[in-house]
Amino acid sequence: MPHNCQIVSFADIIKYFVVDVDGMGILDGHFRNEFTPFVLNKWNDWKLCELTEDEFMRLIIPEESKPLLKDKDIASVEGDDSIATMQRYAKKLELGESLSPLIIRSVLPGDTENASYYIEDGAHRTLGYKIYFQTNPYTPVKAYIGKNK
C-alpha cells in the first residue's frame, strides 16, 4: 500500500503532465501523447504517494508485452533516445538529484498479472530508477496514482 499520500485534483495532474513535464511535447516541439489527458480523466481519485519497493518493482512498463519492471531487462531497451534518456535519469539520481513523480493508474482487467499499477507517464524515469537501484538502496519513489472511488 502506498504511503505518505496527499489528495490532488485532476486539474493538478493535467497541469503537471502538460506543463511541468511537457508530456505532450508542446514546449519542446516534439508532439506526442495527445490522448493521455483523456485517458487520465478516466480515474476520479488522484493522490501523490510514495511507492513501496514491492509496488515499484511490480509497475507495468507501457510497451506491447506489458512486462513488470522487475522482469524488464535494461539491456533490452531499444532506441538511442530511450537509452540516453534513462541513463540521464540514472545519472541525476547518482548526483543526488530527485526526479519528478511518475503518473500511474490502477490495473485493469487484462493487464499483467500481479502488477501494482500501470505507468501512464514516466517509463524512462522508472527505468532510470531501476538502473540506480541496482547499485543503491531503494528509496521511496513518488507517483501520482489514479484510481476510481
C-alpha positions, 0 to 999 in steps of 0.5 A: 500500500502506498504511503505518505499520500496527499489528495490532488485534483485532476486539474493538478495532474493535467497541469503537471503532465502538460506543463511541468513535464511537457508530456505532450511535447508542446514546449519542446516541439516534439508532439506526442501523447495527445490522448493521455489527458483523456485517458487520465480523466478516466480515474476520479481519485488522484493522490501523490504517494510514495511507492513501496519497493514491492509496488515499484518493482511490480509497475507495468512498463507501457510497451506491447508485452506489458512486462513488470519492471522487475522482469524488464531487462535494461539491456533490452531497451531499444532506441538511442533516445530511450537509452540516453534518456534513462541513463540521464535519469540514472545519472541525476539520481547518482548526483543526488538529484530527485526526479519528478513523480511518475503518473500511474493508474490502477490495473485493469482487467487484462493487464499483467498479472500481479502488477501494482499499477500501470505507468501512464507517464514516466517509463524512462524515469522508472527505468532510470530508477531501476538502473540506480537501484541496482547499485543503491538502496531503494528509496521511496519513489513518488507517483501520482496514482489514479484510481476510481472511488 
